[in-house]
Amino acid sequence: MRKAIFHILVMTIFLTVCTAGAQEPETGNNYYFNSSLIKSEVDDKLKLNKNENIDPGVLIRMRNQIKITNITKDRVYFKYLLFKSKSPSYEKYNFTKSGDEITFSLSKADFKELTEVYYNRFRGFKFGAYSIPIRLRNSKENFEFDANLSLGANIISRFSYSRFNEQSYIDLSLGFSITKVNLNKENSSLGQTGTDYADIDVLSPAALTLSVGALVNLSKAINIGVYWGWDRISSADQKANWIYNKKPWLGIGFNVSFTGEASKSNSKN
């Protein structure tokens, strides 16, 4: 029963920072088309870098990926990410039969309207903090919920599980912190006759905490995290025989934000 309880979900608080707003196109970044256009619209909007006619088979298709090569005052120049060399699309979008690389362009206004950022699989490192106020500890016949205050930092590596969505990512973290832990008669030698702690019922020493974990961001307002960590008290405090010293604890959290603006529709009847 205790082992089953040890794996229940508990609510933890995550420190999240979200930013919103349209991003300006940047040279070297990858994007994808967020909609498909019919042939007449493509001919009107899409231009080649050279004074040549676009292949009749070229279309703007939803989720085709591109990379910006240059930006001028009025237009954005880009290349399609490579199709398979033996596919018909290769000679329409990547290289001509003579081996020349094909560059297209759209007006800045059309580019902003028709594209979204195509995120890298690895989004980089950052520093931050996750607050995990409730920890589950289990040692033989003892099971505890701990509400501990920690002061520290996390090194976080972020990965996309969907490259088409800014909010679809997983954070893998390694954290170091100083944590206030709770010792009592049930989990230590406090109050035991014949010890240095015979007259002490509770003690709250500082512990050095190491933690690893993963946070899955499902949307701008929802994320789920799992953390595994260890607390180690000082050599002096170890005389109290805290049973959870250097033993793993588990934190599983679910965070939902109910704030934000409702989305608006710009569709016309």
C-alpha positions in Angstrom: 0.0 0.0 0.0 2.8 2.4 0.9 4.6 1.7 -2.3 1.5 2.4 -4.2 1.0 5.7 -2.4 4.6 6.6 -3.1 3.8 6.8 -6.9 0.7 9.1 -6.6 0.7 12.4 -8.4 1.1 15.5 -6.2 0.7 19.1 -7.1 3.9 21.0 -7.4 4.6 24.6 -8.4 6.7 25.2 -11.5 8.3 28.6 -12.3 7.5 29.2 -15.9 8.1 32.2 -18.1 6.1 32.4 -21.3 6.4 35.0 -24.0 4.1 35.7 -26.8 3.9 37.8 -29.9 4.8 37.6 -33.6 8.4 37.2 -34.4 10.2 39.1 -37.1 11.8 37.0 -39.8 15.5 36.4 -39.3 18.2 35.3 -41.8 19.3 31.7 -41.2 16.2 30.6 -39.3 13.9 27.8 -40.4 10.2 28.3 -41.1 7.3 26.3 -42.5 4.2 27.3 -44.5 1.1 27.4 -42.3 -1.3 27.1 -45.2 -1.5 25.9 -48.8 -2.2 28.2 -51.8 -3.8 27.6 -55.1 -1.6 27.9 -58.2 -2.9 31.4 -59.2 -2.0 32.7 -55.7 1.4 31.2 -55.9 2.2 32.8 -59.2 1.1 36.1 -57.8 3.1 36.0 -54.6 6.2 33.7 -55.2 9.1 35.0 -57.2 12.5 33.6 -58.2 15.7 35.4 -57.3 16.6 35.3 -61.0 14.6 36.5 -64.0 13.3 33.0 -64.8 9.9 31.4 -64.8 8.9 29.3 -61.8 8.4 25.6 -62.6 4.7 25.1 -63.3 4.7 22.3 -60.6 5.8 24.6 -57.8 3.2 25.2 -55.1 3.1 26.6 -51.6 2.1 23.6 -49.5 1.3 23.5 -45.8 4.2 22.4 -43.6 6.9 22.6 -46.3 10.0 23.8 -44.6 12.2 26.7 -45.7 15.3 28.6 -44.6 15.8 32.4 -45.0 18.9 33.3 -46.9 18.5 37.1 -47.1 16.1 39.9 -46.1 15.8 43.2 -47.9 13.6 46.2 -47.2 10.6 44.7 -49.0 11.2 41.0 -49.6 12.3 37.8 -47.8 14.5 35.4 -49.8 14.5 31.7 -48.9 15.4 28.2 -50.0 13.4 25.0 -49.4 15.0 22.5 -47.1 16.2 19.6 -49.1 13.9 17.0 -50.6 15.1 13.6 -51.6 17.5 13.9 -54.5 15.6 11.4 -56.7 12.2 13.0 -56.0 10.5 15.3 -58.6 10.4 18.0 -55.9 14.2 18.2 -55.8 14.4 19.8 -59.2 11.4 22.0 -58.6 12.4 23.4 -55.2 16.1 22.7 -54.5 18.4 22.5 -57.6 17.8 22.9 -61.3 18.9 20.2 -63.8 22.0 22.3 -64.4 22.9 22.2 -60.6 21.9 25.8 -59.7 20.4 26.2 -56.3 16.9 27.7 -56.4 16.1 30.8 -54.3 12.5 32.0 -53.9 11.2 35.2 -52.4 8.0 36.6 -50.9 7.1 40.1 -49.8 7.6 40.6 -46.0 3.9 40.9 -45.4 3.1 37.7 -47.2 6.0 35.9 -45.5 4.7 36.8 -42.0 1.2 35.8 -43.0 2.1 32.5 -44.6 4.9 31.1 -42.3 5.6 30.1 -38.7 8.9 29.3 -37.0 10.1 25.7 -37.6 11.9 25.0 -34.3 15.2 23.1 -34.0 15.0 19.7 -32.4 17.5 20.9 -29.8 16.6 24.4 -28.6 19.6 25.1 -26.4 20.6 25.5 -22.8 19.2 27.9 -20.2 19.4 28.5 -16.5 16.4 28.7 -14.3 14.6 27.3 -11.2 11.8 24.9 -10.6 10.2 25.0 -7.2 9.3 21.5 -5.8 7.7 22.2 -2.5 6.3 18.7 -2.0 8.5 15.6 -2.1 7.6 12.0 -1.6 10.0 10.0 0.6 9.8 6.3 1.3 12.2 4.2 3.4 11.1 0.7 4.5 8.0 1.3 6.7 8.2 5.1 6.7 6.5 7.3 4.1 6.4 11.1 4.2 5.2 14.1 2.3 7.8 16.9 2.7 7.2 20.6 2.1 10.8 21.8 1.8 12.1 25.2 0.9 15.0 25.1 -1.5 17.3 27.8 -2.8 19.3 26.8 -5.9 19.4 26.7 -9.7 18.9 24.3 -12.6 20.8 23.8 -15.8 18.1 23.1 -18.4 18.4 21.6 -21.9 15.3 22.1 -24.1 14.2 19.7 -26.8 11.2 19.9 -29.3 8.8 17.0 -29.5 7.0 19.0 -32.2 9.0 21.3 -34.3 5.9 23.1 -35.5 4.8 24.4 -32.1 6.6 26.9 -29.8 5.0 25.4 -26.7 5.7 21.7 -27.5 9.0 21.0 -25.7 10.6 18.9 -23.0 13.0 20.4 -20.5 15.6 18.1 -19.0 17.2 19.6 -16.0 20.0 19.1 -13.5 19.7 21.0 -10.3 21.8 21.9 -7.3 20.3 23.6 -4.2 20.3 24.1 -0.4 17.2 22.6 1.1 15.7 22.8 4.6 14.7 19.3 5.6 12.6 18.1 8.5 13.8 15.6 11.1 11.5 14.2 13.8 11.1 11.3 16.1 9.8 9.0 13.4 12.5 9.5 10.8 15.6 10.0 13.0 17.1 9.5 16.5 15.5 12.6 17.9 14.0 12.1 21.3 15.8 8.8 21.9 17.3 8.3 25.3 21.1 8.0 25.5 21.7 10.2 22.4 22.8 13.8 22.0 19.2 14.5 20.7 17.3 13.0 23.7 15.7 16.4 24.5 15.0 17.5 20.9 11.8 16.6 19.1 12.2 18.3 15.8 15.2 19.6 13.9 15.5 21.4 10.5 19.1 21.3 9.2 20.2 22.4 5.7 20.9 19.7 3.1 22.7 19.8 -0.1 20.3 18.7 -2.9 21.0 17.2 -6.2 18.0 16.6 -8.6 17.4 15.5 -12.1 14.1 15.8 -13.9 12.0 16.3 -17.0 9.2 18.8 -17.6 6.8 18.3 -20.5 5.2 21.5 -21.8 1.8 20.6 -23.4 0.6 24.1 -24.0 1.2 27.7 -22.9 -0.9 27.0 -19.8 -0.2 23.3 -19.0 2.9 21.4 -18.1 3.8 18.1 -16.3 7.1 17.4 -14.5 8.8 14.4 -12.9 11.8 15.0 -10.6 14.1 12.6 -8.8 16.5 13.9 -6.2 18.7 13.3 -3.2 19.3 15.3 0.0 22.5 15.1 2.0 22.8 16.7 5.4 26.2 17.7 6.9 28.4 15.3 8.8 27.5 16.9 12.1 23.8 16.5 11.5 24.2 12.9 10.3 24.6 11.9 14.0 20.8 12.3 14.2 20.5 9.3 11.9 18.0 10.8 9.5 16.7 7.8 7.6 16.2 9.7 4.3 19.8 11.0 4.1 21.1 10.4 0.6 17.9 8.4 -0.2 16.0 9.3 -3.3 12.8 11.3 -3.2 10.2 11.7 -6.0 8.3 14.7 -7.1 5.6 14.6 -9.8 3.8 17.8 -10.6 1.0 19.1 -12.8 0.6 22.8 -13.4 -2.3 24.6 -15.0 -2.6 28.3 -15.5 -6.1 29.7 -15.7 -5.0 33.2 -16.7 -4.8 34.6 -20.2 -6.8 36.1 -23.0 -9.4 34.2 -24.9 -8.4 33.6 -28.6 -10.2 35.7 -31.2 -11.4 34.6 -34.6 -10.7 36.7 -37.7 -12.8 34.5 -40.1 -15.3 36.1 -42.3 -18.8 34.8 -43.2 
